[in-house]
Amino acid sequence: MAARPRGSTSPQQRCPACRAPLLVQWVGHTAALQARVDLPPAEEPRPYGPAAAASTPNNLVWCLPRHAHGPLRLRWTTGRHPPDCPHQHLLTHRCPPAEPTTLF
């Protein structure tokens, strides 16, 4: 069994392009996907409705319950996800468009 690489105990990372804080983890057991989502402050509300409206077939909505003890764990959302779920709902991270660096 291979040793875990150093520094991989926390799934929290930064985007290499825009340096935004990210939560990166594998979600699922049988067919897992690697999710990369922006990691907002715990007190910031992120309701399910607006996230579901902004999602696309290639940009899934993830539910992030925050427990007092234990690591952050993303959950899949499906069509049966409760619309009044109290947890944060996150979309896949997308870097903001870069401003042009040339004048011509």
N, C-alpha and C positions, 0 to 999 in steps of 0.2 A: 504494500500500500504506500502510495506516495505521500510525502510530508506536505502539509499545508504551507503555501508560500507565506513568508513573513508579511505582517501587516494586513492579512486578509480576515482577521477576526471580526471586523465591522463591515457591514455592507455599504456604509456611507462613503461616498467618494465625491470628487469634483469633476465637472465636465472639462475635458482637456481643451476645448475651444473657448467656452465662455466662463469657465470657473464657477458655474452655479453649483450649489450643493445638490447632490443626487443620492437617491437610494437605489442601489443596483442589487438585484437578487433573482434567483431562479424561482419561478412560481409554478406549482403543479407537481404531481407525482409521476404520472404515467407519461405525459407529453408536456414537459416543462418548457416555458418560455423565459427568456431573460428579460426582465422588466427594468427600464431605466426611467425613473420619474423624478421630477423636481421634489425636493424635500422642504415643504413649507414649515413655518413655526407651528407648534402644537396647538396654539390658541386660534389659528387662522381657520375660519370655517370654509369648507369646500364641499357643498352639498352635491348630491348625486345628480339632480336634474340638470343643472348647467353643464356638468361634465359629460353626461350622456348626450346632451344636445350637441356638444362640440366634438364628440368622438367620430371616428371614421372606421371603416373596416380594417385599416392598417394602424389605427391608433386606439387601443383598448382603454377602458376605464378600470382602474384598480381601486379597491377599497383598502384603506389603511387604518385599522383600529390601533389605538395607542393604549397599551396596558401599563399600569403602574410598575409592574415588574416583568422583565423579559424583553427580548429583542423586538424590533419592528418587523412585522410580517405582512406583506401584501397579500390580498385575497382577490380571486377572480370575481368579476361581477357578471351576472347573466341577465336575461330578460325578466327573471323572477326576483331580482334584487329589490329590496323594499325602497320605495321612493323617499321615505322619511328616515333613512338610515343616518344615525348621528355621527358616523365616522367621516374622515376626510376622503375625498374621491379624487384621484389623480390621473392625469393623462401622461403618455409617454413624453419624455423631455425633448424639446426642440429648441435649439439655440436661436436667439434673436438674430435677425438679419444683420450682417456686418456692414458698417458704413464704409463706403469706398475710401481707399487710402491714396488714390491718385487724383490729380486735378484735371486731367484731360481724358 
